[in-house]
Each structure stands twice: as structure tokens, then as C-alpha cells.
Amino acid sequence: MQLRACQFKFTFPRPALIMGIVNVTPDSFSDGGQFFDADAAVEHGLKLIEHGADILDIGGESTRPHAAPVGEAEELRRVLPVIERLAAVAKIPLSIDTTKPGVARAALQAGASLVNDVAANRTDDAMWRRVAEAGAGYVCMHMQGTPQIMQADPVYDDVVRAVGDFFSGRLERMSGCGLSREQIILDAGIGFGKTLEHNLQLLGGIEHFRGFGRPLLVGASRKSFIGKLLGSETADRLPASLACACLAVAAGAQIIRAHDVVETVQAIRLTEAWLACKKK
């Protein structure tokens, strides 16, 4: 299985890729404001690379539940200086975490090579055509609703089947827009329009998505469902975040999106060593 994102190419099976998070926002649920300054964001990104990140995911608009939308001009003001400076020195793919085709285009021109789109449930195809034109990678994430309403009352008859049906339909639509399968990553959208039970069911059902033949991304790091289950504050969710990452890799996920890169790399490499030993 191949993954192409502009000049970058990954061949699976291989060790899982760690996507480090760089939130250039004042209001993200976990580290809002901590890296809002461009200098702080660039420094944090370089530190994540040093810690073992294989991809950096840079976002200028919070997608936490009930987050206020950000205008395109402001989002560009936040992310472009960070992408430009990191692209000049980083030798790994940079991902732009955005729902706006205009932001995606500018970010790709500035040096990003992958678009992480939480709004892949979109009705228009402008984003997909932008990504296809650039030859960039694309994270197709499932979300019920929008960040403003997604946690109001999420309902599914079978959340694993619903996400699988979504992936099937999106892959067909994206192909019609010129996106090749080699450009696409699938993300079940842990925490995006799901209850605690839905998130647990998706973690337990990751293997059902392996049949699509695309890399699977899981982003459970510090998510609120962990707090609901364990009563832990955001800053105290590392152990459970690592457990989710290890369970995901054991079930077949190839990319883990994480805030705590050093710890995640160690946990995932041990999990992979155990899986390799188990196969002997």
C-alpha cells in the first residue's frame, strides 16, 4: 500500500507514522494559546520533529465542540508564517488542518503537502479538486454535523457500519474529482459527533476499515471522551491516550495523531515489537 503526499511517499507495511500536533490557536481544547505566537509554534514544531514526529499537523482553527468559526483571512494569518518557516527546514511532510479550500491551497503553495480535513462530509468538491491538482495527501475524516453542533445528540444505528459506508461513498466521490487512492488517508473521527460509547466502538472496530486498503489515522490524544470515562482533566489524559494509540496500532492503524510525541513513539514502537514477536 502506497501513500503519496506531493514529494513524499510512504510504503506500508512500515512502522506507524506519528503525526505531531501544532495548534496555532487561542482556543483549542488541549493547548489553546500555548503556541498561538508564530515563533512559539515553529519552536514547538521543531521540537516535535526532534522527538520523532513523522508528520506535523498545523491548524489555525479550533475544531473542539462548540468552537467559534474563524474567517479565512485570520486562519491564513495564523498558519502561513508557521508553514513557510517550517517548510524551509523540515524534511518531513507538513499537514494543514483546515476545512477551507482557500486555506488549503495557500498552505500547499507555502510548503504543506497534506490536507487534514475534518469536514470531509462536505457537499461541494472544491477541496478535493484543490488537493488533486496539488498532488497532496488528504485525510478524509468522518464527522456527524459540524464542530458547533456535532455533540448535541449524535445517533447511529451502528457507528462502525455508518463510518464504513461514509468512507465507501467518499472514496467514490473523491475519485470522480481526480484524487487517486494513493493520496487518501481515512480517519474515523474519534470525538467528532460521537458519544463515549461510539468512540469505544470505533476503537474496537478499526480492523473493519482495513478492507479499504488505505492508511488509517486515529486521533484520540487527550480527547474529552477519556475524561468522561475516567474523570481525568485534559492535562492528565496521557496514559489513556497512549492506550488508545497502542490499541489502534494493534488493530491495524498506520498513523497516530498525538500531542505527546516522545511518549507516543515509545509506546507504539513497543506495541509493534510485540506484534512482530507474536507473529513468529
C-alpha positions as CSV (number, residue, x, y, z in Angstrom):
1,M,0.0,0.0,0.0
2,Q,1.3,3.4,-1.1
3,L,0.7,6.9,0.3
4,R,1.7,9.9,-1.8
5,A,1.7,13.5,-0.5
6,C,3.4,15.8,-3.0
7,Q,7.2,14.9,-2.9
8,F,6.7,12.4,0.0
9,K,6.0,8.7,-0.5
10,F,5.4,6.0,2.2
11,T,5.1,2.3,1.6
12,F,3.2,0.2,4.0
13,P,3.6,-2.1,5.9
14,R,6.1,0.0,7.8
15,P,6.4,1.4,11.4
16,A,3.3,3.6,12.2
17,L,3.7,7.3,11.4
18,I,3.3,9.7,14.3
19,M,1.5,13.0,13.4
20,G,2.5,15.7,15.9
21,I,0.0,18.4,16.6
22,V,0.8,22.1,16.3
23,N,-2.2,24.2,17.2
24,V,-1.8,27.9,16.2
25,T,-5.0,28.8,18.0
26,P,-6.1,30.6,21.2
27,D,-8.9,28.2,21.9
28,S,-8.0,24.6,21.1
29,F,-9.3,22.2,23.8
30,S,-5.9,20.9,24.9
31,D,-3.2,23.6,24.4
32,G,-5.2,26.6,23.2
33,G,-3.0,29.7,23.2
34,Q,0.2,27.9,24.1
35,F,1.5,28.1,20.6
36,F,-0.6,30.9,19.2
37,D,2.5,33.0,18.6
38,A,4.3,32.0,15.3
39,D,7.7,31.8,17.0
40,A,6.3,29.5,19.7
41,A,4.5,27.4,17.1
42,V,7.7,26.9,15.0
43,E,9.8,26.1,18.0
44,H,7.2,23.6,19.1
45,G,7.1,22.0,15.6
46,L,10.9,21.7,15.5
47,K,10.8,20.1,19.0
48,L,8.2,17.5,17.8
49,I,10.4,16.6,14.9
50,E,13.3,16.1,17.3
51,H,11.1,13.9,19.4
52,G,10.3,11.7,16.5
53,A,7.3,13.1,14.6
54,D,6.9,11.8,11.1
55,I,4.3,14.5,10.1
56,L,3.4,17.8,11.6
57,D,-0.3,18.8,11.6
58,I,-0.6,22.6,11.7
59,G,-4.0,24.1,12.4
60,G,-5.3,27.7,12.8
61,E,-8.9,27.0,13.7
62,S,-10.1,25.0,16.7
63,T,-12.5,22.1,15.9
64,R,-13.4,21.4,19.5
65,P,-17.1,21.1,20.3
66,H,-18.9,24.5,20.1
67,A,-15.8,26.3,18.8
68,A,-16.4,29.6,17.1
69,P,-15.6,29.6,13.4
70,V,-12.6,31.6,12.2
71,G,-12.5,33.7,9.0
72,E,-10.3,32.6,6.1
73,A,-8.1,35.7,6.4
74,E,-7.4,35.2,10.1
75,E,-6.8,31.5,9.6
76,L,-4.2,32.3,6.9
77,R,-2.6,34.9,9.1
78,R,-2.1,32.3,11.8
79,V,-0.8,29.3,9.8
80,L,1.1,30.6,6.8
81,P,4.1,32.1,8.6
82,V,4.4,28.8,10.6
83,I,4.2,26.6,7.5
84,E,6.6,28.7,5.5
85,R,9.3,28.7,8.2
86,L,8.9,25.0,9.0
87,A,8.9,24.0,5.3
88,A,12.2,25.8,4.9
89,V,13.9,23.4,7.4
90,A,11.7,20.4,7.9
91,K,12.4,17.2,6.0
92,I,9.0,15.6,6.9
93,P,5.5,16.3,5.5
94,L,3.6,19.3,6.8
95,S,-0.2,18.9,7.1
96,I,-2.6,21.8,7.1
97,D,-5.6,21.1,9.4
98,T,-8.3,23.1,7.7
99,T,-11.8,22.8,6.3
100,K,-11.4,25.7,3.8
101,P,-10.3,25.1,0.2
102,G,-8.7,28.6,0.1
103,V,-6.6,27.9,3.2
104,A,-5.6,24.5,1.8
105,R,-4.5,26.0,-1.5
106,A,-2.4,28.7,0.2
107,A,-0.9,26.3,2.7
108,L,0.1,23.8,-0.1
109,Q,1.7,26.6,-2.0
110,A,3.6,27.6,1.2
111,G,5.1,24.2,1.6
112,A,2.4,21.9,3.1
113,S,2.0,18.5,1.4
114,L,-1.1,17.1,3.1
115,V,-4.6,18.4,4.0
116,N,-6.3,17.2,7.1
117,D,-10.0,17.9,6.5
118,V,-12.4,17.2,9.4
119,A,-15.2,18.3,7.1
120,A,-14.9,15.6,4.6
121,N,-18.7,15.2,4.9
122,R,-18.8,18.4,2.7
123,T,-21.3,18.6,-0.1
124,D,-19.1,20.5,-2.5
125,D,-16.0,19.2,-4.2
126,A,-13.7,22.3,-4.3
127,M,-11.4,20.9,-1.6
128,W,-10.9,17.6,-3.3
129,R,-10.1,19.3,-6.6
130,R,-7.6,21.6,-4.9
131,V,-5.9,18.6,-3.3
132,A,-5.9,16.6,-6.6
133,E,-4.4,19.5,-8.5
134,A,-1.5,19.8,-6.0
135,G,-0.9,16.0,-5.8
136,A,-1.1,16.4,-2.0
137,G,-2.2,13.8,0.6
138,Y,-5.7,14.1,2.0
139,V,-7.1,12.9,5.4
140,C,-10.8,12.1,4.9
141,M,-12.4,12.3,8.4
142,H,-15.8,11.2,9.4
143,M,-17.9,13.8,11.4
144,Q,-21.6,13.9,12.1
145,G,-22.6,17.6,11.8
146,T,-20.2,20.4,12.4
147,P,-18.0,21.3,15.4
148,Q,-20.7,23.7,16.6
149,I,-23.4,21.0,16.8
150,M,-21.7,17.7,16.5
151,Q,-22.0,16.7,20.2
152,A,-25.6,17.9,20.5
153,D,-27.2,14.4,20.1
154,P,-25.1,12.1,18.0
155,V,-27.1,9.0,17.0
156,Y,-26.2,5.9,15.0
157,D,-27.8,2.5,14.5
158,D,-24.3,1.1,14.1
159,V,-21.5,3.6,14.2
160,V,-18.8,1.3,12.7
161,R,-21.1,0.4,9.7
162,A,-22.0,4.1,9.3
163,V,-18.4,5.2,9.2
164,G,-17.6,2.4,6.8
165,D,-20.4,3.5,4.5
166,F,-19.2,7.0,4.7
167,F,-15.7,6.0,3.6
168,S,-17.0,4.0,0.7
169,G,-19.1,6.9,-0.6
170,R,-16.3,9.5,-0.1
171,L,-13.7,7.3,-1.9
172,E,-16.0,7.1,-4.9
173,R,-16.8,10.9,-4.9
174,M,-13.1,11.8,-4.5
175,S,-12.1,9.6,-7.3
176,G,-14.5,11.5,-9.5
177,C,-12.7,14.7,-8.6
178,G,-9.3,13.4,-9.6
179,L,-8.0,12.2,-6.3
180,S,-6.1,8.9,-6.6
181,R,-6.5,6.4,-3.8
182,E,-2.8,6.7,-3.1
183,Q,-3.4,10.2,-1.9
184,I,-6.1,9.3,0.7
185,I,-5.9,8.6,4.4
186,L,-9.0,7.5,6.3
187,D,-9.9,8.8,9.8
188,A,-13.0,7.5,11.7
189,G,-13.2,10.8,13.6
190,I,-12.9,9.8,17.2
191,G,-14.7,12.5,19.2
192,F,-16.4,14.2,16.2
193,G,-20.1,13.7,16.6
194,K,-19.8,10.6,18.8
195,T,-20.7,9.6,22.3
196,L,-18.3,7.9,24.7
197,E,-19.8,4.5,23.6
198,H,-19.5,5.4,19.9
199,N,-15.8,6.2,20.4
200,L,-15.2,3.0,22.2
201,Q,-17.0,1.0,19.5
202,L,-14.9,2.7,16.8
203,L,-11.7,1.9,18.6
204,G,-12.8,-1.7,18.8
205,G,-13.9,-1.7,15.1
206,I,-10.8,-0.2,13.4
207,E,-9.9,-3.5,11.8
208,H,-13.2,-3.3,9.8
209,F,-11.8,-0.4,7.9
210,R,-8.7,-2.2,6.8
211,G,-10.5,-3.6,3.7
212,F,-10.4,-0.2,2.1
213,G,-6.7,-0.6,1.5
214,R,-5.9,2.9,2.7
215,P,-3.8,4.1,5.7
216,L,-6.0,4.5,8.8
217,L,-5.4,7.5,11.0
218,V,-6.5,7.6,14.7
219,G,-6.5,10.8,16.7
220,A,-7.7,10.1,20.3
221,S,-5.0,12.1,22.1
222,R,-6.4,13.9,25.2
223,K,-9.9,13.7,23.8
224,S,-12.9,14.5,26.1
225,F,-14.3,11.0,26.0
226,I,-11.3,9.9,28.0
227,G,-12.2,12.5,30.7
228,K,-15.8,11.3,30.6
229,L,-14.7,7.7,31.1
230,L,-12.0,8.2,33.7
231,G,-12.8,11.6,35.2
232,S,-9.5,13.0,34.2
233,E,-8.6,16.6,33.3
234,T,-7.1,17.3,29.9
235,A,-3.6,17.5,31.2
236,D,-3.9,14.1,32.9
237,R,-5.0,12.0,29.9
238,L,-1.6,10.9,28.6
239,P,-1.8,7.3,29.9
240,A,-5.3,6.7,28.3
241,S,-4.2,8.4,25.1
242,L,-1.2,6.0,24.9
243,A,-3.6,3.1,25.5
244,C,-5.8,4.2,22.6
245,A,-2.8,4.6,20.3
246,C,-1.5,1.2,21.1
247,L,-4.9,-0.4,20.7
248,A,-5.3,1.4,17.4
249,V,-1.9,0.2,16.0
250,A,-2.6,-3.4,17.2
251,A,-5.9,-3.2,15.2
252,G,-4.2,-2.0,12.1
253,A,-3.9,1.8,12.2
254,Q,-0.9,3.2,10.4
255,I,-0.9,6.8,11.6
256,I,-1.4,8.2,15.1
257,R,-2.1,11.9,15.7
258,A,-0.7,12.9,19.1
259,H,0.2,15.8,21.3
260,D,2.8,13.9,23.3
261,V,5.2,12.6,20.6
262,V,8.1,11.2,22.7
263,E,5.8,9.1,24.8
264,T,3.7,8.0,21.8
265,V,6.7,6.9,19.8
266,Q,7.9,4.8,22.6
267,A,4.5,3.2,23.2
268,I,3.9,2.5,19.6
269,R,7.3,1.0,18.9
270,L,6.9,-1.4,21.8
271,T,3.5,-2.3,20.6
272,E,4.9,-3.0,17.1
273,A,7.8,-5.1,18.6
274,W,5.2,-7.2,20.5
275,L,3.1,-7.6,17.4
276,A,6.1,-8.8,15.4
277,C,7.1,-11.2,18.1
278,K,3.6,-12.5,18.3
279,K,3.6,-13.4,14.5
280,K,6.8,-15.5,14.8
